[in-house]
């Protein structure tokens, strides 16, 4: 923060949310990097065998499960922040990013129920945002950047929900 930036409860709460999200993302990305290294070691192995290898690799699971817990904690922080008086400054994109990342994480771990739940919640958040955005007027430049983000979240959630049956088959 700049030295002259006012330190308020809202600022501290937002910083807590940001730090926790970044810790979740760091664990998520490192877990994915370890997972990618494991896949490169077994390029011709069947998906079901690779998944069993993942389940037995406690190092990868430690990072992925840690990321999941941190994402869930970030959601709780964001909910608490949204109940504060500064709700108008809350960004729906934080929640959407968390739901997107958490859904992707559950997909890797072959947890189809939670994968589906996260991406359905992401779609609901997108639809709520679209409804609210339609009621509010904003600058065209800001609107187009937001719409691009929304389009990415929506496309990703739709693709992920189409993939859920394949995840179930690979885990069997």
C-alpha positions in Angstrom: 0.0 0.0 0.0 1.2 3.5 -0.7 2.3 5.3 2.5 -0.5 7.8 2.4 -3.2 5.2 1.7 -5.9 5.2 4.5 -5.8 2.0 6.5 -9.4 1.1 7.4 -11.1 -2.0 8.5 -12.3 -2.5 4.9 -8.8 -2.2 3.6 -7.5 -4.8 6.0 -10.4 -7.1 5.3 -9.7 -6.8 1.5 -6.0 -7.4 2.1 -6.8 -10.6 4.1 -9.0 -11.8 1.2 -6.3 -11.0 -1.3 -3.5 -12.7 0.6 -5.6 -15.8 1.3 -6.6 -16.0 -2.4 -3.0 -15.7 -3.5 -1.8 -18.3 -1.0 -4.5 -20.7 -2.4 -3.5 -19.9 -6.0 0.2 -20.5 -5.2 -0.6 -23.9 -3.6 -2.9 -24.7 -6.5 -0.3 -23.8 -9.2 2.5 -25.7 -7.4 0.3 -28.7 -7.0 -0.5 -28.6 -10.7 3.2 -28.2 -11.5 4.0 -31.4 -9.5 1.0 -33.1 -11.2 2.4 -32.2 -14.6 5.8 -33.5 -13.7 4.2 -36.8 -12.6 2.3 -37.0 -15.9 5.5 -36.4 -17.9 7.1 -39.4 -16.1 4.2 -41.6 -17.2 3.3 -40.4 -20.7 1.6 -43.6 -21.9 -0.2 -44.7 -18.8 -4.0 -45.0 -18.7 -5.9 -42.2 -17.0 -7.3 -44.4 -14.3 -3.7 -45.6 -13.3 -2.5 -42.0 -13.3 -5.4 -41.0 -11.0 -4.4 -43.8 -8.6 -0.9 -42.5 -8.7 -2.2 -39.1 -7.8 -4.2 -40.4 -4.9 -1.1 -42.1 -3.6 1.2 -39.0 -4.0 0.8 -37.2 -0.6 3.0 -34.3 -1.7 0.8 -33.3 -4.6 -2.4 -33.9 -2.6 -1.1 -31.8 0.2 -0.8 -28.8 -2.1 -4.1 -29.4 -3.9 -6.1 -30.0 -0.7 -4.4 -27.0 0.9 -5.4 -24.9 -2.0 -9.0 -26.1 -1.7 -9.1 -25.2 2.0 -7.6 -21.8 1.3 -10.1 -21.1 -1.5 -12.9 -22.1 0.9 -11.6 -19.8 3.6 -11.3 -17.0 1.0 -15.0 -17.5 0.2 -15.8 -17.1 4.0 -13.7 -14.0 4.2 -15.4 -12.5 1.1 -18.8 -13.3 2.5 -17.9 -11.5 5.8 -16.6 -8.6 3.7 -19.8 -8.4 1.7 -21.8 -8.1 4.9 -19.9 -4.9 5.9 -21.1 -1.4 5.1 -18.8 -1.2 2.0 -20.7 -3.8 0.0 -20.9 -1.5 -3.0 -17.1 -1.9 -3.4 -17.2 -5.7 -3.4 -16.1 -7.3 -6.6 -18.1 -10.3 -7.9 -15.1 -11.3 -9.9 -13.3 -12.4 -6.7 -16.0 -15.0 -6.0 -16.2 -16.0 -9.6 -12.4 -16.6 -9.7 -12.5 -18.7 -6.5 -15.5 -20.8 -7.8 -13.7 -21.3 -11.1 -10.4 -22.4 -9.5 -12.1 -24.5 -6.9 -14.1 -26.3 -9.6 -11.0 -26.9 -11.6 -9.3 -28.3 -8.5 -12.1 -30.7 -7.7 -12.1 -31.8 -11.3 -8.4 -32.8 -11.0 -9.2 -34.7 -7.8 -12.1 -36.4 -9.6 -14.7 -35.1 -7.1 -17.6 -34.8 -9.6 -20.2 -33.7 -7.0 -18.1 -30.7 -5.9 -16.9 -30.0 -9.4 -20.5 -29.7 -10.6 -21.5 -27.7 -7.6 -18.7 -25.1 -8.0 -19.4 -24.6 -11.8 -23.1 -24.4 -11.2 -22.5 -21.7 -8.6 -20.2 -20.0 -11.0 -22.9 -19.9 -13.6 -25.4 -18.6 -11.0 -22.9 -15.8 -10.0 -22.4 -14.9 -13.7 -26.2 -14.7 -14.3 -26.6 -12.6 -11.2 -23.9 -10.2 -12.3 -25.5 -10.0 -15.8 -28.8 -9.1 -14.3 -27.3 -6.5 -12.0 -25.1 -5.1 -14.7 -28.2 -4.7 -16.9 -29.8 -2.5 -14.2 -26.7 -0.3 -13.7 -25.1 2.1 -16.1 -21.4 2.1 -16.5 -18.8 3.3 -19.0 -18.5 1.3 -22.2 -14.8 0.7 -21.7 -15.3 -0.8 -18.2 -18.3 -2.7 -19.3 -16.5 -4.4 -22.2 -13.6 -5.6 -20.0 -16.1 -6.9 -17.4 -18.1 -8.6 -20.2 -14.9 -10.3 -21.5 -14.2 -11.7 -18.0 -17.8 -12.8 -17.6 -17.7 -14.5 -21.0 -14.6 -16.4 -20.0 -16.1 -17.6 -16.7 -19.4 -18.6 -18.4 -17.6 -20.5 -21.2 -15.3 -22.3 -18.7 -18.2 -23.3 -16.5 -20.2 -24.6 -19.4 -17.3 -26.6 -20.7 -16.5 -28.0 -17.3 -20.0 -29.1 -16.7 -20.0 -30.9 -20.0 -16.8 -32.7 -18.9 -18.2 -34.0 -15.6 -19.5 -37.3 -17.1 -16.0 -37.9 -18.5 -14.4 -37.2 -15.1 -16.7 -39.8 -13.6 -15.7 -42.4 -16.3 -12.0 -41.7 -15.8 -12.2 -42.1 -12.0 -14.0 -45.5 -12.3 
